[in-house]
Amino acid sequence: MTNDALKIVKDATCTFCGCTCDDIELHVRGTKIEKAQRACVLGTAWFLNHEIEDAPACRIEGQPATIEEGIERAAQILVAARYPLIYGLSDTTSESQRVATSIADWTGSSIDTTSSVCHGPSGMAVQGVGEVTCTLGEVRNRGDLVMFWGANPAESHPRHFSRYSLMPKGRFVPNGRKDRTCVVVDVRRTKSARAADIFLQIKPRADFEAIWTLRALIRDIALDPQQVEQDTGQPLEVWADLAQRLKAARFGVVFFGMGLTMTRGKHANTEALLALTRDLNRYTRFTCKPNRGHGNVTGADNVVTWRTGYPFGVNLARGYPRFNPGEYTASDILARREADAALILASDPLANFHEQAREHLKSIPYIALDPKETPTTRHATVAFHVAAYGINVPGTVYRMDDVPIPLRPAFESPHPSDYVILRGIEKRVQELLRTR
């Protein structure tokens, strides 16, 4: 087959968002993806805009270097540091995440995922309340009442409605959308609200009060109508109607987003929603799932939990894991100017952290691994230009419902995978530690 021959990759996995749709058919010619059948608008852009950049595989202080030189310098930086930080992990394979966690263990680092700035409060809430969960396949085949709280999948996860939650015909919902009731709760009328049978626009920062109102109504506790409307922005009778609908569902599911986790209350909001789900299971089957953003951020939480016992914000400096969000999370460590070295994997904190954290990261030696040039790679002491997972690199990712999905790459890249680089760094770190 010539380089220009058409290659078709069936059942490819899109790693743009947490849906990780694994039914994509890619039409590939050489190193260019020409068509991505069944992909949404975001996935199509992810595949069709992917190009192999003509860039050195490694740069040290901005100058081209060999991969071996980069691995040596990276290992020296991490071993010499007194308080290293490893951050990111959400846009790479679970195999690479595992190696990054091992490096954190060897070097006594703090390790944190991008969950700390999105769904980290969800992980904290699960520890306190527990979780009633299910797969997206169960939602597709059973869910007759689907509620989205602080989430806007119409824009963030375009195939969520059509493939999993609202439109598809399932075993126990044979008529698809006609057999389902969709409820959207948000502080503004989003595009997702257009698909809802019931849209409740609540007061900003009133999620906690709204959820506890529902909890009280489900338990038949009398409430003051004036106080409820003042606290939530919706009259009591609206909440009472919703409470009855929730109890009457055969299989209900709540998807929640950052509109719940990153507003006032944070983990307390999520704890309240998980407790509401638990309450509803006295009457019917009800589950609750976060709408995760990055392609493998769920995998990052899973892998770090396997290796340390905690999902993010873990410190390994004493030889055993300690979990404390706010103390061991990346943005806080950097803002307090505590870290003296860092390894940034598949993320771009210089583009989204606050100013104090960004300025400190620029002032310390750090290593960055990314398939594209970003502000973080441009300022890195050692920057590795790696192959893109899912398009060039095989491996495993986790869908937002914790189901592992294999990757089927479209074509190889001349750049190394971050897995290969991380394994090289881990091996060299071990060698350096033995000689100390």
PABAMI-832904 format. One record per residue (C-alpha): y negated, x negated, z negated. Coordinates in pm, whole numbers, padded with zeros to 5 digits, always signed. Example, Ala and Ser with C-alpha at 12.3 -4.5 7.8 and 13.67 -1.06 7.14 Angstrom:
+00450-01230-00780 +00106-01367-00714 
This chain:
+00000+00000+00000 -00338-00141+00099 -00629-00148-00138 -00789+00142+00052 -00481+00366+00042 -00515+00692-00150 -00337+00696-00485 -00283+01018-00681 -00243+00999-01058 -00105+01321-01202 -00142+01435-01563 -00413+01180-01637 -00595+01217-01968 -00972+01252-01991 -01108+01065-02293 -01467+01184-02272 -01444+01437-02558 -01205+01546-02832 -01027+01797-02606 -00860+01498-02432 -00738+01722-02149 -00415+01573-02016 -00374+01779-01697 -00622+01594-01475 -00521+01489-01124 -00707+01179-01009 -00751+01075-00646 -00804+00699-00647 -00890+00468-00361 -00898+00102-00459 -01114+00078-00772 -01297+00405-00711 -01200+00750-00837 -01295+00995-00564 -01181+01321-00720 -01083+01452-01062 -00917+01791-01024 -00939+02031-01320 -01185+01807-01505 -01497+01972-01647 -01846+01864-01548 -01853+01601-01824 -01506+01470-01742 -01584+01461-01370 -01891+01247-01438 -01685+01024-01670 -01425+00956-01400 -01635+00951-01082 -01915+00735-01223 -01677+00469-01352 -01725+00138-01176 -01597-00212-01237 -01905-00406-01339 -01947-00759-01208 -02004-00911-01549 -01852-01200-01743 -01560-01098-01963 -01726-01282-02251 -02074-01396-02347 -02167-01615-02644 -02533-01588-02741 -02603-01444-02398 -02433-01720-02201 -02107-01674-02006 -01804-01815-02184 -01427-01805-02159 -01229-01543-02347 -01065-01817-02554 -01405-01952-02660 -01517-01601-02750 -01207-01535-02961 -01254-01865-03145 -01620-01796-03220 -01545-01439-03327 -01272-01551-03567 -01497-01822-03713 -01774-01564-03776 -01543-01321-03955 -01365-01580-04168 -01691-01747-04274 -01853-01417-04379 -01861-01307-04741 -01910-00936-04664 -01806-00856-04306 -01823-00508-04157 -01602-00352-03888 -01742-00037-03730 -01682+00205-03444 -01324+00255-03319 -01380+00605-03176 -01366+00523-02802 -01056+00310-02777 -00681+00348-02810 -00498+00397-03138 -00319+00068-03073 -00654-00115-03074 -00767+00078-03381 -00456-00040-03565 -00532-00405-03488 -00898-00365-03589 -00785-00225-03924 -00552-00523-03969 -00842-00761-03904 -01041-00578-04171 -00753-00628-04413 -00717-00999-04337 -01091-01066-04371 -01164-00836-04668 -01406-00632-04462 -01550-00287-04499 -01420-00070-04214 -01593+00244-04099 -01556+00479-03803 -01818+00688-03625 -01693+00980-03837 -01936+00866-04104 -02225+00991-03889 -02056+01309-03762 -01747+01466-03924 -01714+01233-04222 -01806+01518-04459 -01508+01709-04319 -01272+01436-04434 -01427+01441-04779 -01395+01819-04796 -01027+01812-04699 -00960+01577-04990 -01118+01823-05231 -01000+02158-05097 -00713+02100-04856 -00682+02223-04500 -00507+02513-04328 -00455+02380-03979 -00285+02438-03646 -00264+02293-03297 -00474+02402-03002 -00152+02527-02847 -00115+02775-03135 -00474+02888-03083 -00402+02942-02715 -00086+03145-02779 -00176+03330-03101 -00547+03333-03175 -00695+03684-03155 -01013+03607-03350 -01189+03279-03276 -01504+03182-03464 -01734+02888-03391 -01959+02780-03676 -02231+02524-03603 -02051+02428-03282 -02152+02464-02918 -01839+02397-02710 -01991+02552-02396 -02197+02232-02368 -02005+01976-02574 -01645+02070-02481 -01668+02268-02153 -01293+02333-02117 -01246+02444-02478 -01299+02811-02389 -01100+02807-02066 -00803+02593-02173 -00754+02655-02545 -00953+02915-02731 -01091+03215-02537 -00979+03258-02178 -00613+03153-02146 -00333+03406-02163 -00094+03329-02446 +00240+03449-02572 +00091+03687-02828 -00238+03742-02645 -00106+03827-02297 -00441+03958-02171 -00630+03644-02260 -00999+03707-02326 -00948+04085-02353 -00718+04032-02652 -00960+03809-02837 -01274+03855-03044 -01520+03565-03033 -01770+03510-03314 -02044+03245-03301 -02252+03155-03608 -02543+02920-03553 -02910+02867-03633 -03010+02915-03268 -02886+03101-02962 -02679+02838-02780 -02495+02865-02450 -02180+02935-02650 -02346+03247-02792 -02340+03400-02444 -01960+03406-02459 -01950+03569-02803 -01866+03928-02888 -02057+03878-03213 -02341+03629-03255 -02494+03575-03598 -02812+03370-03607 -02855+03251-03962 -03144+03079-04133 -03154+02699-04088 -02984+02515-04374 -02827+02838-04502 -02465+02774-04401 -02346+02732-04760 -02498+03062-04870 -02359+03243-04565 -02005+03117-04621 -02010+03205-04989 -02136+03551-04898 -01825+03597-04686 -01603+03463-04964 -01749+03715-05208 -01711+04005-04967 -01350+03917-04889 -01281+03936-05264 -01465+04271-05289 -01741+04130-05509 -02061+04337-05505 -02371+04156-05377 -02743+04228-05379 -02836+04328-05018 -03193+04202-05049 -03082+03865-05186 -02817+03822-04914 -03063+03885-04632 -03321+03659-04793 -03068+03377-04833 -02887+03401-04498 -03123+03573-04254 -02870+03851-04182 -02831+04188-04360 -02539+04248-04596 -02378+04510-04370 -02343+04253-04090 -02157+04016-04321 -01945+04301-04457 -01841+04397-04104 -01751+04036-04022 -01551+04003-04346 -01340+04305-04252 -01282+04172-03902 -01167+03838-04042 -00921+04007-04277 -00789+04230-03998 -00716+03945-03754 -00351+03868-03678 -00421+03496-03624 -00774+03376-03682 -00921+03031-03635 -01257+02875-03719 -01388+02577-03522 -01685+02404-03684 -01918+02136-03558 -02191+01900-03668 -02424+02196-03716 -02226+02250-04034 -02134+01894-04137 -02466+01718-04083 -02707+01973-04226 -02804+02038-04587 -02491+02053-04799 -02275+01841-04565 -01931+01815-04728 -02011+02109-04959 -02055+02326-04649 -01720+02219-04512 -01553+02266-04850 -01686+02622-04856 -01551+02694-04506 -01210+02546-04588 -01203+02754-04907 -01294+03065-04705 -00999+02991-04475 -00772+02954-04776 -00898+03286-04914 -00827+03463-04586 -00465+03353-04595 -00411+03607-04872 -00450+03875-04607 -00359+03718-04274 -00297+03387-04099 -00620+03190-04066 -00681+02824-03979 -00978+02589-03959 -01040+02289-03734 -01337+02057-03666 -01463+02029-03308 -01445+01651-03270 -01671+01475-03024 -01555+01129-02908 -01231+01094-02712 -01031+00928-02991 -01239+00966-03304 -00954+01177-03445 -00722+00886-03377 -00958+00651-03559 -00945+00867-03870 -00565+00892-03845 -00508+00520-03797 -00746+00409-04073 -00583+00664-04304 -00233+00533-04223 -00340+00178-04295 -00566+00225-04597 -00512+00577-04735 -00866+00686-04645 -01021+00798-04314 -01350+00600-04304 -01590+00406-04525 -01318+00181-04676 -01378-00154-04846 -01094-00409-04855 -01277-00698-05023 -01062-00688-05340 -00735-00689-05152 -00682-00317-05189 -00868-00021-05031 -01164+00147-05200 -01322+00460-05052 -01682+00552-05122 -01900+00715-04853 -02261+00609-04896 -02156+00272-05037 -01901+00149-04782 -02022+00335-04473 -02171+00121-04198 -02525+00258-04174 -02567+00231-04552 -02424-00121-04575 -02658-00238-04300 -02962-00055-04438 -02912-00229-04774 -02879-00563-04590 -02542-00635-04750 -02326-00726-04450 -02350-01085-04329 -02130-01040-04018 -01989-00752-03819 -01741-00653-03551 -01850-00351-03347 -01571-00186-03149 -01635+00079-02882 -01961+00211-03025 -02333+00150-02996 -02502+00151-03340 -02819-00014-03204 -02874+00302-02998 -02825+00558-03276 -02854+00405-03625 -03183+00428-03810 -03432+00143-03792 -03342-00042-04113 -02975-00058-04019 -03053-00166-03663 -03287-00443-03771 -03035-00590-04013 -02754-00579-03757 -02975-00777-03518 -03034-01040-03786 -02666-01122-03855 -02394-01272-03631 -02172-01000-03489 -01908-00939-03225 -01917-00642-02986 -01643-00508-02759 -01735-00245-02500 -01650-00152-02139 -02019-00130-02049 -02342-00305-02135 -02527-00144-02426 -02809-00242-02661 -02539-00349-02907 -02363-00581-02661 -02693-00731-02543 -02783-00848-02895 -02431-00957-02995 -02351-01317-03084 -02020-01270-02904 -01989-00986-02651 -01664-00898-02476 -01675-00685-02161 -01345-00497-02179 -01153-00250-01964 -01211+00124-02015 -00937+00304-02203 -00780+00595-02019 -00911+00479-01681 -00792+00117-01682 -00590+00083-02003 -00280+00275-02121 -00213+00365-02482 -00237+00661-02716 -00522+00888-02823 -00534+01182-03063 -00663+01521-02960 -00899+01697-03200 -00599+01884-03348 -00420+01556-03440 -00173+01576-03150 -00103+01233-02990 -00160+01216-02615 -00045+00929-02386 -00289+00774-02140 -00208+00728-01771 -00463+00484-01626 -00591+00517-01270 -00613+00148-01180 -00623-00194-01342 -00942-00374-01437 -01013-00744-01397 -01147-00735-01752 -00909-00765-02050 -00838-00471-02278 -00993-00468-02624 -00636-00462-02759 -00570-00807-02610 -00900-00942-02746 -00840-00799-03093 -00488-00936-03107 -00628-01277-03017 -00893-01253-03290 -00637-01139-03546 -00403-01426-03466 -00684-01684-03489 -00814-01532-03815 -00468-01569-03967 -00450-01933-03857 -00793-02011-04004 -00710-01841-04334 -00391-02046-04371 -00590-02371-04348 -00851-02279-04608 
